Amino acid sequence: MAFVNLIKFLDKRIGAIVCLILSLFNPKAKKIAQISDGKKVLLVQLWGLGETILCLPAIKELRHRYKGITIDVLTTKRVNEVFYDNRSINSIKIISLNPLSIKLFILKNLGKYDLAIDMEEYLNISAIISFCVAKERIGYSHGIRSKLYTEKIFYNDRQHAAQAFMDLLRPLGIYSKASRLKRLGYPMDDTKKVDSLLKSNNIGKKEFIVGFGFGAAESVRERMWPAERFAELADYLIKKLKTKVILVGNKEEMALGDKIKKLSRSKDSIYNFAGQTNIREMFYLISLCRLFVGNDAGPMHVAAAQNVKTIGLFGCNLPVRFGPLGKKNAAIRKQKGKPCINVHKGEVGMCRYGFKNACVKKIQVKDITKIMDKLNNF
């Protein structure tokens, strides 16, 4: 958490100054020249798991329209597995968010690309990298970073983020709708490990499995629905649907998973797999679920991408922007009024009501069961 806060602080303070200086060398905005076969395009998506998944429809559409171009993606180890076996991409470039790694990438690729498309909503460093490595650049029109682009796109925060990413392709003549996500890939070795994990816990792949994404990004823990309500929901589902509930999360969330299981009356049917899979194994594990209930966080978007019926739990954020994309999915937000989180503005801090009274805590178990009845067909 401290490392994340440091990165954001440096990006906001030092990054803004660098953007301002570089903008003095940026010509006035103009229309992007038509890209053609042989052109090199860099897509920049560095940070969140959810946002990275949501940019995939745009990448697929870009490849569909321009089959003869080279498409590279610049990302970090934090999320690079999202692009595994993605045939729309020629190459994945991985950097660390530290000055040395960024500098080395820039020096190695100075002016190499014909076009960079900056898919980060607010980070300054992504605009700086784009400015240094590409002749032309597309990005969003808000913030000091926008001064480094050759063409700017308005970020419409009244639509889904997947569509906001798709909007970045408009200067290239692409006006498609983002209505579904791209399925996430994984190698055979990862399926074998997960299959072994399920077998050791006497869970058959054809059983009715429900997944819970009970954690959240380290930046906003107030997004998390209370553990006792996840336990209550698990008891309800196990009794009604004779299901088995798996808890999906990282190593830091293992203790919280244990707490959910301890609070439940149906402990024998709840399995805490937090920290027991890597990210690609998680993609496969979630794909085996019949239903997934998750906080406003990456695993919820994984479930939607894997074509699993998904219910997203929202408080600080708006479902219209970041709900689980897909016709058979749903999202719940009981909090009225403006959101605490506006990712495109860099507003991803604490809930204005604090952790104890966080917006998401207005959601009750009965709200989820009502949504389930509407989704039906389990």
WOPE-V597827 format. One record per residue. N is the residue number from 1. PSI is psi in degrees with one decimal (none if undefined). OMEGA is omega in radians with two decimals (none if undefined). D_LAST is the distance of its C-alpha to the last C-alpha in Angstrom with 1 decimal. Layout:
BEGIN
<<N	PSI	OMEGA	D_LAST> <N	PSI	OMEGA	D_LAST>>
END
This chain:
BEGIN
<<1	-42.3	3.13	38.4> <2	-39.3	3.13	42.2> <3	-42.9	3.13	42.2> <4	-45.4	3.14	39.6> <5	-36.8	3.13	41.7> <6	-44.0	3.12	44.8> <7	-45.7	-3.11	43.4> <8	-37.8	3.13	42.4> <9	-48.0	-3.13	45.8> <10	-39.8	3.14	47.8> <11	-40.9	-3.10	45.8> <12	-43.0	-3.05	46.3> <13	-63.6	-3.08	50.0> <14	-40.3	-3.14	51.5> <15	-39.0	-3.14	49.1> <16	-40.1	3.13	50.1> <17	-43.8	3.13	53.8> <18	-41.6	3.11	53.3> <19	-43.3	-3.13	51.4> <20	-43.4	-3.14	54.3> <21	-46.8	-3.12	56.9> <22	-29.9	-3.11	55.2> <23	-22.7	3.12	54.7> <24	-19.8	-3.12	58.5> <25	9.9	-3.11	58.3> <26	124.0	3.10	55.5> <27	167.5	3.14	56.6> <28	149.6	-3.13	55.4> <29	143.5	3.13	51.9> <30	169.7	3.11	51.8> <31	141.8	3.13	49.6> <32	134.3	3.06	48.1> <33	147.4	-3.14	49.9> <34	131.5	3.06	47.8> <35	145.2	-3.09	46.3> <36	176.3	-3.13	47.0> <37	136.0	3.12	46.7> <38	-13.9	3.12	48.0> <39	150.6	-3.13	47.3> <40	126.4	-3.09	45.8> <41	133.7	3.09	43.0> <42	126.0	3.05	41.8> <43	129.0	-3.08	38.5> <44	115.8	3.08	38.6> <45	104.3	-2.90	35.5> <46	-27.2	-2.74	36.4> <47	-86.4	-2.90	34.4> <48	144.0	3.08	30.8> <49	-46.9	-3.12	27.8> <50	-49.0	3.14	25.7> <51	-36.7	-3.14	28.5> <52	-42.2	3.09	29.2> <53	-38.3	-3.08	25.6> <54	-16.0	3.10	26.0> <55	-10.6	-3.06	29.3> <56	-39.2	3.09	28.0> <57	-37.5	3.12	27.3> <58	-41.1	3.13	31.0> <59	-41.6	3.12	32.3> <60	-41.6	-3.13	30.5> <61	-38.1	3.10	32.0> <62	-44.5	3.12	35.4> <63	-40.4	-3.12	35.5> <64	-39.7	-3.09	34.4> <65	-35.9	-3.08	37.3> <66	84.0	-3.03	39.9> <67	-22.4	-3.03	39.6> <68	5.2	-3.14	43.1> <69	162.6	3.02	43.1> <70	125.8	3.13	42.6> <71	111.6	3.03	39.7> <72	150.6	3.09	39.9> <73	130.4	3.04	37.7> <74	123.5	-3.07	39.3> <75	-168.1	3.14	37.1> <76	166.5	3.11	37.3> <77	-23.4	-3.13	36.1> <78	-34.4	-3.02	33.7> <79	4.4	-3.00	31.4> <80	-24.6	-3.11	32.9> <81	-18.0	3.08	30.2> <82	-28.9	-3.08	28.0> <83	7.5	-3.12	30.4> <84	130.3	3.06	30.2> <85	31.4	3.11	30.6> <86	110.5	-3.02	30.5> <87	-4.0	3.06	32.6> <88	-12.8	-3.01	33.4> <89	138.1	3.07	35.6> <90	-39.7	-3.06	39.0> <91	145.9	3.08	39.5> <92	120.7	3.10	38.1> <93	125.4	-3.07	40.8> <94	128.7	3.05	40.2> <95	164.3	2.96	42.4> <96	149.9	-3.12	42.6> <97	61.1	3.01	43.0> <98	154.7	-3.03	46.6> <99	-40.4	-3.09	49.8> <100	-48.4	-3.12	51.0> <101	-42.4	3.14	47.8> <102	-44.1	-3.13	47.6> <103	-43.4	-3.13	51.4> <104	-40.4	3.12	51.3> <105	-43.8	-3.13	48.5> <106	-46.9	-3.11	50.4> <107	-37.1	-3.13	53.7> <108	-26.4	-3.03	52.2> <109	21.1	-3.10	50.5> <110	116.7	3.11	53.0> <111	15.5	-3.04	52.9> <112	-33.2	-3.02	51.0> <113	146.4	3.07	48.2> <114	-31.6	-3.09	48.8> <115	138.5	2.98	45.8> <116	136.2	3.05	43.6> <117	110.7	-3.07	40.5> <118	107.0	-3.09	39.9> <119	2.5	3.02	36.2> <120	139.9	-3.06	36.8> <121	-29.8	-3.04	36.7> <122	-13.4	-3.10	39.6> <123	134.7	3.09	41.1> <124	-34.6	-3.05	44.7> <125	-32.9	3.14	45.0> <126	-36.2	3.11	42.7> <127	-38.1	3.13	45.1> <128	-46.2	3.11	48.1> <129	-46.4	-3.13	46.9> <130	-42.3	-3.13	46.0> <131	-39.8	-3.05	49.5> <132	-31.0	-2.99	51.2> <133	-9.9	-3.06	49.5> <134	144.1	3.13	49.0> <135	-36.0	3.10	51.4> <136	152.1	-3.03	49.0> <137	137.4	3.06	46.1> <138	134.9	3.10	43.2> <139	-179.5	-3.11	41.7> <140	155.8	-2.96	40.8> <141	-0.5	-3.10	43.6> <142	151.7	3.06	43.4> <143	165.0	-3.14	45.4> <144	-29.6	-3.14	48.5> <145	-27.4	-3.09	46.7> <146	-19.2	3.14	46.5> <147	-11.2	-3.11	50.3> <148	-2.0	-3.12	49.7> <149	153.6	3.04	47.7> <150	-19.8	3.00	49.3> <151	136.1	-3.01	46.5> <152	142.0	-3.13	44.4> <153	132.5	3.10	41.1> <154	132.0	3.11	40.1> <155	108.6	3.14	37.0> <156	106.3	-3.09	34.9> <157	13.6	3.07	33.0> <158	20.8	3.08	31.3> <159	173.5	-3.11	28.9> <160	145.4	-3.14	26.5> <161	-32.6	3.10	28.4> <162	-35.6	3.09	27.2> <163	-34.2	3.08	29.1> <164	-38.2	3.06	32.0> <165	-40.3	3.11	32.3> <166	-33.8	-3.14	32.2> <167	-24.7	3.13	35.0> <168	-14.9	-3.13	37.2> <169	-3.6	-3.10	37.5> <170	-40.2	3.11	39.1> <171	-14.9	3.14	42.6> <172	10.0	3.11	41.8> <173	18.7	-3.14	40.9> <174	119.9	-3.10	37.1> <175	41.9	-3.07	35.2> <176	162.9	3.08	31.7> <177	136.6	3.09	28.5> <178	98.1	-3.07	26.1> <179	-15.6	3.14	22.7> <180	159.3	-3.11	20.7> <181	163.4	3.08	21.5> <182	135.6	3.14	22.8> <183	140.6	-3.09	21.0> <184	137.2	-3.07	22.9> <185	166.1	3.11	24.8> <186	149.7	-3.13	25.9> <187	164.2	-3.11	28.3> <188	-35.8	-3.13	27.9> <189	-35.2	3.14	29.6> <190	-35.1	3.11	27.0> <191	-36.0	-3.13	24.2> <192	-41.2	-3.14	26.5> <193	-42.0	3.14	27.0> <194	-42.2	3.11	23.3> <195	-40.0	3.12	22.7> <196	-38.6	3.11	25.6> <197	-43.4	3.12	24.4> <198	-43.6	-3.12	21.1> <199	-40.0	-3.14	23.2> <200	-18.4	3.10	25.7> <201	13.0	3.10	23.1> <202	41.0	3.08	21.6> <203	119.7	3.08	18.2> <204	143.5	-3.10	17.0> <205	-19.7	-3.14	15.5> <206	0.1	3.09	13.0> <207	164.6	3.08	11.8> <208	101.1	-3.10	8.8> <209	130.9	3.05	10.8> <210	131.7	3.11	10.9> <211	142.2	3.05	14.0> <212	123.2	2.98	16.4> <213	89.6	-2.92	19.2> <214	-7.3	-3.12	21.6> <215	-168.2	3.11	24.8> <216	165.6	3.11	26.6> <217	149.0	-3.06	29.5> <218	-20.5	-3.08	32.8> <219	-28.2	-3.09	34.3> <220	80.9	3.11	32.1> <221	-16.9	3.12	30.9> <222	-7.1	3.08	30.5> <223	-13.7	-2.97	27.2> <224	126.8	3.01	25.6> <225	144.1	-3.06	23.6> <226	144.0	-3.13	25.3> <227	-39.4	-3.10	24.6> <228	-27.9	3.11	24.5> <229	-32.9	3.00	21.7> <230	-39.9	3.12	19.6> <231	-41.6	3.12	20.6> <232	-41.6	3.11	19.7> <233	-40.2	3.11	16.2> <234	-44.9	3.13	15.8> <235	-42.4	3.14	17.2> <236	-48.3	-3.07	14.8> <237	-39.8	-3.13	11.6> <238	-38.4	-3.14	13.4> <239	-43.6	-3.04	14.5> <240	-42.8	-3.00	11.4> <241	0.4	-3.11	8.8> <242	41.7	-3.04	11.7> <243	170.5	2.94	10.9> <244	136.0	-3.05	13.8> <245	126.9	3.07	14.7> <246	139.1	-3.14	17.0> <247	121.9	-3.04	19.5> <248	128.3	3.13	20.7> <249	-176.6	3.14	24.2> <250	-178.4	-3.07	27.8> <251	-37.3	-3.13	30.6> <252	-16.8	-3.09	31.8> <253	5.6	-3.12	28.5> <254	-44.0	-3.11	28.6> <255	-38.6	3.12	30.3> <256	-37.1	3.07	27.9> <257	-41.5	3.09	25.0> <258	-37.1	3.13	27.2> <259	-42.6	3.11	27.6> <260	-45.3	-3.13	23.9> <261	-40.9	-3.13	23.7> <262	-35.3	-3.12	26.9> <263	-17.1	-3.08	25.8> <264	153.2	3.04	22.7> <265	-3.9	-3.06	23.1> <266	48.3	-3.01	20.6> <267	-33.8	-3.07	22.6> <268	-14.7	-3.13	22.0> <269	11.6	3.11	18.3> <270	133.1	-3.06	19.1> <271	119.5	-3.13	20.7> <272	101.6	-3.14	22.9> <273	10.9	3.11	23.2> <274	129.8	3.12	25.1> <275	-0.1	-3.09	28.2> <276	-0.1	3.11	27.3> <277	151.4	2.96	26.4> <278	-177.9	-2.99	28.2> <279	-38.3	3.13	26.7> <280	-34.5	3.06	25.9> <281	-34.3	3.08	24.4> <282	-37.8	3.10	22.2> <283	-45.8	-3.13	21.0> <284	-44.8	-3.13	20.0> <285	-46.5	-3.13	18.5> <286	-32.1	-3.13	16.2> <287	-19.1	-3.13	15.2> <288	-7.7	-3.11	13.7> <289	150.1	3.02	11.2> <290	-24.7	3.12	7.4> <291	143.9	3.10	8.3> <292	129.1	3.08	12.0> <293	121.8	-3.04	14.0> <294	152.9	3.01	17.6> <295	170.1	3.08	21.1> <296	84.1	-3.05	23.0> <297	175.0	-3.05	23.9> <298	-48.7	-3.11	23.7> <299	-31.8	3.07	20.6> <300	-42.4	3.13	18.5> <301	-32.3	3.05	20.0> <302	-47.2	-3.13	19.5> <303	-44.3	3.13	15.7> <304	-40.1	3.13	16.0> <305	-32.4	-3.11	18.5> <306	11.4	3.07	16.4> <307	33.6	3.07	13.8> <308	138.6	3.06	11.2> <309	124.6	-2.96	9.3> <310	136.3	3.03	12.1> <311	119.6	-3.14	13.6> <312	140.4	-3.10	17.3> <313	118.6	-3.02	19.7> <314	146.6	3.06	23.1> <315	-66.9	-3.12	26.4> <316	-24.6	-3.06	29.4> <317	168.2	-3.11	28.0> <318	129.7	3.09	26.7> <319	-31.4	-3.13	23.2> <320	-25.8	3.13	25.0> <321	-43.2	-2.96	26.7> <322	21.5	3.09	24.4> <323	164.0	3.12	20.8> <324	114.0	-3.02	18.0> <325	134.4	3.14	19.0> <326	144.9	-3.04	16.6> <327	-32.3	-3.05	15.3> <328	7.5	-3.13	11.6> <329	165.3	-3.10	12.9> <330	162.5	3.10	14.6> <331	151.0	-3.14	17.5> <332	130.1	2.97	19.3> <333	116.2	-3.11	23.0> <334	-21.4	-3.13	24.9> <335	132.7	3.10	28.3> <336	158.8	3.02	30.6> <337	-167.9	-3.04	33.2> <338	148.4	3.12	34.0> <339	155.2	3.04	32.2> <340	-25.4	-3.07	34.0> <341	128.8	2.99	33.0> <342	89.9	-2.99	34.3> <343	-41.8	-3.07	33.9> <344	-17.6	3.09	36.1> <345	1.1	-3.10	38.9> <346	13.2	-3.13	38.7> <347	86.2	-3.10	37.6> <348	29.3	-3.11	35.2> <349	-155.9	-3.05	36.9> <350	156.0	3.04	36.1> <351	138.7	-3.10	34.4> <352	-16.9	3.14	37.2> <353	2.3	3.12	36.2> <354	170.1	-3.08	36.4> <355	-41.0	-3.08	34.0> <356	-37.7	-3.10	34.2> <357	30.9	-3.07	33.3> <358	147.9	-3.05	31.2> <359	-41.3	-3.05	29.2> <360	-21.1	-3.09	25.8> <361	-5.8	3.04	26.5> <362	-19.2	-3.14	26.2> <363	130.6	3.11	22.4> <364	163.1	3.14	21.2> <365	-38.5	-3.13	18.1> <366	-28.0	3.09	17.6> <367	-36.8	3.13	17.6> <368	-41.0	-3.13	14.5> <369	-32.7	3.08	12.7> <370	-42.2	3.10	13.8> <371	-40.1	3.11	12.5> <372	-39.6	3.12	8.9> <373	-34.4	3.12	9.5> <374	-37.5	3.12	10.8> <375	-37.7	-3.12	8.2> <376	-153.5	-3.12	5.5> <377	42.0	3.06	3.8> <378	none	none	0.0>>
END
